[in-house]
Amino acid sequence: MSFFRDKQVRRYIVFLIFFSSMFIIMYLIFNTNQIDDVKTIYITHNQAVASSLLEQGVSKEIIANAITNNQINESGKDLLNIIGIDRQTVNHTQKYLSQYQQLPYINIILIAIFLILITIETFVLFYQRNRLYLQADKIINNYINNDYSSQLPKNREGTIFQLFSSIEKLATMLQSKNEMEHKTKEFLKNTISDISHQLKTPIAAITMYQEIISNEPNNVQIVKEFSAKIETALNRMKQLIEAMLKITRLDTGNIVFNKCDYHMTNLISNSISELTFRAKSEKKKIIIDGNPDQIVNCDFEWTSEAIGNIIKNALDHTKPGDIIRISWENTPAMLRIFITDNGSGIAPEDIHHIFKRFYRSKYSLETQGIGLGLSLAKSIIEGQNGMLLVKSELNKGTTFTITFLTK
């Protein structure tokens, strides 16, 4: 039974069995001694009676008949009453009965000691249990108040400690849930703060452009110019909101990546499909260099977007005539995709911050972009258990490395 797995209960049961056994053994010993003492008293008294009768000349046959006789008559009772031998009187046989009369008192003392020991051990058991319950109650109240600095007693056997272990697991789950809720609240707070901060500039610009157009309704050139600027600001807001929504969904785990096997050429072609015209118009080259039969296991659309964001970043930081090269290599353990450009590069003080949201280097304040592309790319790659690394040298170029583990 699981009840006996409790150490304190086992100790108490062992205590009861031990002292009960000792009590029974001692009782049997005393009872045997009592019987022997009664026999001794009986024999001694008969010996004294026989000796007295022999000294008075009574024959042995008569004495033997008298001692072995089991019949009682009234004349015998009257004789003993005359000489003063009954239950209430102290007589010459008292010396034989005195030791025997003390034995019941000894038994009473032993029983009292036995009961006292049982009471003490029971009190100790209940006292220890009460302390344990009070300690557990205090710790559980701390858990209720979100204080998980203390822990319930564990690593012991017994039903109560199994219960404590289950409560500890529940407390760990509650702690993780509270931490997750806190992180979620902080994340939403920061996200809302970032969005509101980033939207202030385009909204202010749109408001200003709209006022200019309102003041010059008949000036076609001004209307066209600032209408175009309004469209640019609206597109920036759209890109910002879409990017933030995607990052939020990724960070909160609401995106499920559907990973399958695809040819690298198909993946890269999909990634640059909307960028080739921009590269051509800016007189920049995108070169693809790799085994066309190479297979990659990933989510096609999300990975295409991540690679596309990295290439957009390369286009933002290269000048006409520069080259963006996309290549890949396969090893038994991993597939690595390299996106290399010979553009302006990244300053050493910026290299550790480029994946942060809305981060803009002081060297690239004039370049286009909202500062979310690389952060989104990193979230997409790492969400598929991949890695995104960067290596760069100022004014010499940059290489982004995407790594996926192979099957």
C-alpha positions as CSV (number, residue, x, y, z in Angstrom):
1,M,0.0,0.0,0.0
2,S,1.2,3.5,-0.8
3,F,0.3,4.5,2.7
4,F,3.3,2.7,4.0
5,R,5.7,4.5,1.7
6,D,5.6,7.4,4.0
7,K,8.7,7.3,6.2
8,Q,7.1,8.8,9.3
9,V,4.1,6.4,9.0
10,R,6.5,3.4,8.6
11,R,8.4,4.5,11.7
12,Y,5.2,4.8,13.7
13,I,4.0,1.4,12.5
14,V,7.3,-0.2,13.3
15,F,7.2,1.5,16.8
16,L,3.7,0.0,17.4
17,I,4.6,-3.5,16.3
18,F,7.8,-3.4,18.3
19,F,6.3,-2.3,21.6
20,S,3.2,-4.4,21.1
21,S,5.4,-7.5,20.6
22,M,7.5,-6.5,23.7
23,F,4.3,-6.1,25.7
24,I,3.0,-9.5,24.7
25,I,6.3,-11.2,25.4
26,M,6.6,-9.6,28.8
27,Y,3.0,-10.4,29.6
28,L,3.6,-14.1,28.7
29,I,6.8,-14.1,30.8
30,F,5.0,-12.5,33.8
31,N,2.0,-14.8,33.5
32,T,4.4,-17.9,33.4
33,N,6.2,-16.6,36.5
34,Q,2.8,-16.0,38.3
35,I,1.8,-19.6,37.6
36,D,5.2,-20.8,38.9
37,D,4.8,-18.6,42.0
38,V,1.3,-19.9,42.7
39,K,2.6,-23.5,42.5
40,T,5.5,-22.6,44.8
41,I,3.2,-21.0,47.3
42,Y,0.9,-24.0,47.2
43,I,3.7,-26.5,47.7
44,T,5.4,-24.5,50.4
45,H,2.2,-24.1,52.3
46,N,1.3,-27.8,52.1
47,Q,4.9,-28.7,53.1
48,A,4.5,-26.5,56.2
49,V,1.1,-28.1,57.1
50,A,2.5,-31.6,56.6
51,S,5.5,-30.8,58.7
52,S,3.4,-29.5,61.6
53,L,1.1,-32.5,61.5
54,L,4.0,-34.9,61.5
55,E,5.5,-33.2,64.5
56,Q,2.2,-33.7,66.3
57,G,2.2,-37.5,65.6
58,V,-0.4,-37.6,62.8
59,S,0.1,-40.5,60.5
60,K,1.3,-40.0,57.0
61,E,-1.7,-41.7,55.5
62,I,-4.0,-39.2,57.2
63,I,-1.8,-36.2,56.2
64,A,-1.7,-37.4,52.5
65,N,-5.5,-37.9,52.4
66,A,-6.0,-34.4,53.9
67,I,-3.7,-32.7,51.4
68,T,-5.0,-34.4,48.4
69,N,-8.7,-34.1,49.5
70,N,-10.9,-32.0,47.1
71,Q,-14.1,-32.2,49.2
72,I,-15.2,-29.3,51.3
73,N,-17.6,-29.6,54.2
74,E,-19.1,-27.1,56.7
75,S,-17.0,-28.4,59.6
76,G,-13.9,-27.5,57.7
77,K,-15.1,-24.0,56.9
78,D,-16.1,-23.5,60.5
79,L,-12.7,-24.6,61.8
80,L,-10.8,-22.1,59.5
81,N,-13.2,-19.3,60.5
82,I,-12.5,-20.1,64.2
83,I,-8.8,-19.9,63.7
84,G,-9.2,-16.7,61.7
85,I,-8.3,-17.7,58.1
86,D,-10.5,-16.0,55.5
87,R,-10.2,-13.4,52.6
88,Q,-10.3,-10.4,54.8
89,T,-7.9,-11.4,57.6
90,V,-4.1,-11.2,57.6
91,N,-2.8,-14.5,58.6
92,H,0.3,-16.7,58.6
93,T,0.1,-17.4,54.9
94,Q,0.5,-13.7,54.0
95,K,4.3,-14.1,53.7
96,Y,3.7,-16.6,50.8
97,L,1.2,-14.3,49.0
98,S,3.0,-11.0,49.4
99,Q,5.3,-11.4,46.3
100,Y,2.3,-12.7,44.2
101,Q,0.2,-9.8,45.2
102,Q,2.8,-7.3,43.9
103,L,2.8,-8.8,40.3
104,P,-0.5,-7.1,39.2
105,Y,0.9,-3.7,40.2
106,I,4.0,-4.4,38.1
107,N,1.8,-5.3,35.1
108,I,-0.2,-2.0,35.6
109,I,3.0,0.0,35.6
110,L,4.3,-1.8,32.4
111,I,0.9,-1.1,30.7
112,A,1.1,2.5,31.7
113,I,4.6,2.9,30.4
114,F,3.5,1.2,27.1
115,L,0.6,3.6,26.7
116,I,2.7,6.6,27.6
117,L,5.3,5.7,24.9
118,I,2.6,5.2,22.3
119,T,1.1,8.6,23.3
120,I,4.5,10.3,23.0
121,E,5.3,8.7,19.6
122,T,1.8,9.6,18.4
123,F,2.2,13.2,19.5
124,V,5.6,13.4,17.8
125,L,4.2,12.1,14.6
126,F,1.2,14.5,14.6
127,Y,3.5,17.4,15.6
128,Q,5.9,16.7,12.7
129,R,3.0,16.3,10.3
130,N,1.4,19.6,11.6
131,R,4.7,21.4,11.0
132,L,4.9,19.9,7.5
133,Y,1.4,21.0,6.7
134,L,2.0,24.5,8.0
135,Q,5.1,24.8,6.0
136,A,3.3,23.5,2.9
137,D,0.4,26.0,3.5
138,K,2.8,28.9,3.7
139,I,4.6,27.9,0.5
140,I,1.3,27.3,-1.4
141,N,0.1,30.8,-0.3
142,N,3.3,32.2,-1.7
143,Y,2.6,30.4,-5.0
144,I,-0.9,32.0,-5.0
145,N,0.8,35.4,-4.6
146,N,3.2,34.6,-7.5
147,D,6.2,34.1,-5.2
148,Y,8.0,30.9,-6.4
149,S,11.2,31.5,-4.4
150,S,10.5,28.6,-2.0
151,Q,9.8,25.0,-2.8
152,L,7.7,22.3,-1.2
153,P,9.6,19.4,0.5
154,K,10.3,16.6,-2.0
155,N,12.6,13.7,-2.9
156,R,10.9,11.6,-0.2
157,E,8.6,8.7,-0.4
158,G,5.0,8.8,0.7
159,T,1.5,9.9,-0.4
160,I,1.9,13.4,1.0
161,F,5.2,14.0,-0.8
162,Q,3.6,12.7,-4.1
163,L,1.0,15.4,-3.6
164,F,3.7,18.0,-3.0
165,S,5.4,16.9,-6.1
166,S,2.2,17.3,-8.1
167,I,1.7,20.8,-6.6
168,E,5.3,21.7,-7.6
169,K,4.6,20.7,-11.2
170,L,1.5,22.8,-11.1
171,A,3.4,25.7,-9.7
172,T,6.0,25.4,-12.4
173,M,3.3,25.4,-15.0
174,L,1.7,28.5,-13.4
175,Q,5.1,30.2,-13.2
176,S,5.8,29.5,-16.9
177,K,2.3,30.7,-17.8
178,N,2.7,33.9,-15.8
179,E,6.1,34.6,-17.3
180,M,4.7,33.9,-20.8
181,E,1.8,36.3,-20.2
182,H,4.2,38.9,-18.9
183,K,6.4,38.5,-22.0
184,T,3.4,38.7,-24.2
185,K,2.2,41.8,-22.6
186,E,5.6,43.4,-22.8
187,F,5.9,42.3,-26.5
188,L,2.5,43.8,-27.3
189,K,3.3,46.9,-25.5
190,N,6.6,47.3,-27.3
191,T,5.0,46.4,-30.6
192,I,2.3,49.0,-30.3
193,S,4.9,51.5,-29.2
194,D,7.1,50.7,-32.2
195,I,4.2,50.9,-34.6
196,S,2.8,54.2,-33.2
197,H,6.3,55.7,-33.2
198,Q,7.0,54.6,-36.8
199,L,3.6,55.8,-38.1
200,K,4.0,59.3,-36.7
201,T,6.4,60.4,-39.4
202,P,4.4,59.2,-42.5
203,I,1.1,60.4,-41.0
204,A,2.6,63.8,-40.2
205,A,4.0,63.9,-43.8
206,I,0.6,62.9,-45.3
207,T,-1.1,65.6,-43.3
208,M,1.4,68.2,-44.4
209,Y,1.2,67.1,-48.1
210,Q,-2.6,67.2,-47.9
211,E,-2.5,70.8,-46.6
212,I,-0.2,71.8,-49.4
213,I,-2.5,70.3,-52.0
214,S,-5.5,72.0,-50.4
215,N,-3.8,75.4,-50.5
216,E,-2.8,74.9,-54.2
217,P,-5.8,73.1,-55.8
218,N,-5.3,74.8,-59.2
219,N,-1.5,74.1,-59.3
220,V,-1.4,70.8,-61.3
221,Q,2.3,70.4,-60.8
222,I,2.1,70.7,-57.0
223,V,-0.9,68.4,-56.8
224,K,0.9,65.7,-58.8
225,E,4.2,66.1,-56.9
226,F,2.6,65.9,-53.4
227,S,0.1,63.2,-54.5
228,A,3.1,61.1,-55.4
229,K,4.6,61.8,-52.0
230,I,1.3,60.8,-50.3
231,E,1.3,57.6,-52.2
232,T,4.9,56.9,-51.2
233,A,4.1,57.6,-47.5
234,L,1.0,55.3,-47.7
235,N,3.1,52.5,-49.2
236,R,5.6,52.9,-46.4
237,M,2.8,52.7,-43.9
238,K,1.4,49.6,-45.6
239,Q,4.9,47.9,-45.6
240,L,5.4,48.8,-42.0
241,I,2.1,47.4,-40.8
242,E,2.4,44.2,-42.9
243,A,5.9,43.6,-41.6
244,M,5.0,44.2,-38.0
245,L,2.0,41.9,-38.3
246,K,4.2,39.2,-39.7
247,I,6.8,39.6,-37.0
248,T,4.2,39.6,-34.3
249,R,2.6,36.4,-35.7
250,L,6.1,34.8,-35.8
251,D,7.1,35.8,-32.3
252,T,3.8,34.7,-30.8
253,G,4.0,31.3,-32.5
254,N,0.9,31.7,-34.6
255,I,2.8,30.8,-37.8
256,V,3.0,27.1,-38.7
257,F,5.8,26.4,-41.2
258,N,4.9,23.8,-43.8
259,K,8.3,22.4,-44.7
260,C,8.7,20.3,-47.9
261,D,11.6,19.6,-50.3
262,Y,12.1,22.1,-53.1
263,H,14.8,22.7,-55.7
264,M,17.1,25.6,-54.8
265,T,16.7,27.2,-58.2
266,N,12.9,27.4,-57.8
267,L,13.3,28.9,-54.3
268,I,15.7,31.6,-55.4
269,S,13.7,32.4,-58.5
270,N,10.6,33.0,-56.4
271,S,12.6,35.1,-53.9
272,I,14.0,37.5,-56.6
273,S,10.9,37.6,-58.9
274,E,9.9,41.0,-57.8
275,L,13.4,42.4,-57.4
276,T,14.9,41.7,-60.9
277,F,13.2,44.8,-62.4
278,R,14.5,47.0,-59.6
279,A,18.0,45.6,-59.9
280,K,17.9,46.2,-63.7
281,S,16.6,49.7,-63.3
282,E,19.3,50.5,-60.7
283,K,22.0,48.9,-63.0
284,K,22.9,46.2,-60.5
285,K,23.4,42.5,-61.2
286,I,21.9,39.5,-59.3
287,I,24.0,36.4,-60.1
288,I,22.8,32.9,-59.1
289,D,25.6,30.3,-58.7
290,G,24.9,26.8,-57.4
291,N,23.9,23.3,-58.2
292,P,20.4,23.6,-59.8
293,D,19.4,20.1,-58.6
294,Q,20.2,20.9,-54.9
295,I,17.2,20.2,-52.7
296,V,16.3,22.3,-49.6
297,N,13.7,21.4,-47.0
298,C,11.8,24.5,-45.9
299,D,8.6,26.5,-46.1
300,F,8.6,27.8,-49.7
301,E,6.7,31.1,-49.3
302,W,8.2,32.2,-46.0
303,T,11.7,31.3,-46.9
304,S,11.3,33.1,-50.2
305,E,10.3,36.2,-48.3
306,A,13.3,35.9,-45.9
307,I,15.8,35.6,-48.8
308,G,14.0,38.4,-50.7
309,N,14.3,40.7,-47.7
310,I,18.1,40.1,-47.5
311,I,18.4,40.8,-51.2
312,K,16.4,44.0,-50.8
313,N,18.8,45.0,-48.1
314,A,21.7,44.3,-50.5
315,L,20.1,46.5,-53.2
316,D,19.6,49.3,-50.6
317,H,23.4,49.3,-49.9
318,T,24.9,48.9,-53.3
319,K,25.5,51.3,-56.1
320,P,25.1,51.0,-59.8
321,G,27.4,48.4,-61.3
322,D,27.7,46.4,-58.1
323,I,26.9,42.7,-57.9
324,I,24.7,40.6,-55.6
325,R,25.7,36.9,-55.8
326,I,23.5,34.1,-54.5
327,S,25.2,30.7,-54.0
328,W,24.9,27.6,-51.9
329,E,26.8,24.5,-50.8
330,N,25.8,21.2,-49.3
331,T,27.5,19.1,-46.7
332,P,26.4,15.9,-45.1
333,A,25.1,17.9,-42.1
334,M,23.8,21.2,-43.5
335,L,22.9,23.3,-46.5
336,R,24.3,26.9,-46.5
337,I,23.0,29.7,-48.7
338,F,25.3,32.7,-49.3
339,I,24.0,36.1,-50.3
340,T,27.0,38.3,-51.0
341,D,27.3,41.9,-52.2
342,N,30.2,44.2,-52.9
343,G,28.4,47.3,-51.5
344,S,29.0,49.7,-48.7
345,G,29.3,47.0,-46.0
346,I,28.4,47.3,-42.3
347,A,30.4,49.3,-39.7
348,P,31.8,47.2,-36.8
349,E,29.7,49.1,-34.3
350,D,26.5,48.2,-36.3
351,I,27.2,44.6,-37.0
352,H,25.6,43.4,-33.7
353,H,22.4,45.5,-34.1
354,I,21.3,45.0,-37.7
355,F,18.7,42.4,-36.8
356,K,17.0,44.7,-34.3
357,R,13.7,46.2,-35.3
358,F,13.8,49.7,-36.8
359,Y,17.6,49.9,-36.4
360,R,19.2,52.3,-38.8
361,S,22.9,52.9,-39.0
362,K,24.2,56.4,-39.1
363,Y,25.9,55.4,-42.4
364,S,22.6,54.5,-44.1
365,L,20.1,57.2,-43.0
366,E,19.6,58.2,-46.6
367,T,18.8,54.7,-47.9
368,Q,15.3,53.5,-48.3
369,G,13.6,50.9,-46.1
370,I,11.7,50.7,-42.8
371,G,14.3,48.7,-40.8
372,L,12.2,45.5,-40.4
373,G,13.4,43.4,-43.3
374,L,16.4,41.8,-41.7
375,S,14.5,41.3,-38.4
376,L,11.7,39.5,-40.2
377,A,14.2,37.4,-42.2
378,K,15.9,36.3,-39.0
379,S,12.6,35.3,-37.4
380,I,11.5,33.3,-40.4
381,I,14.8,31.4,-40.7
382,E,15.1,30.7,-36.9
383,G,11.4,29.7,-36.9
384,Q,12.4,26.8,-39.1
385,N,15.3,25.8,-36.9
386,G,17.8,27.5,-39.2
387,M,20.5,30.1,-38.6
388,L,21.1,33.5,-40.2
389,L,24.6,35.0,-39.8
390,V,26.3,38.0,-41.2
391,K,29.9,38.9,-42.0
392,S,30.8,42.3,-43.4
393,E,33.6,44.8,-43.8
394,L,33.0,48.5,-44.2
395,N,33.2,49.7,-47.9
396,K,34.0,46.2,-49.1
397,G,30.8,44.3,-48.9
398,T,28.6,41.9,-46.9
399,T,27.8,38.2,-46.8
400,F,24.6,36.8,-45.2
401,T,24.7,33.1,-44.6
402,I,21.5,31.0,-44.2
403,T,22.1,27.6,-42.7
404,F,19.5,24.7,-42.7
405,L,20.3,21.3,-41.2
406,T,19.9,18.5,-43.7
407,K,17.9,15.3,-42.9
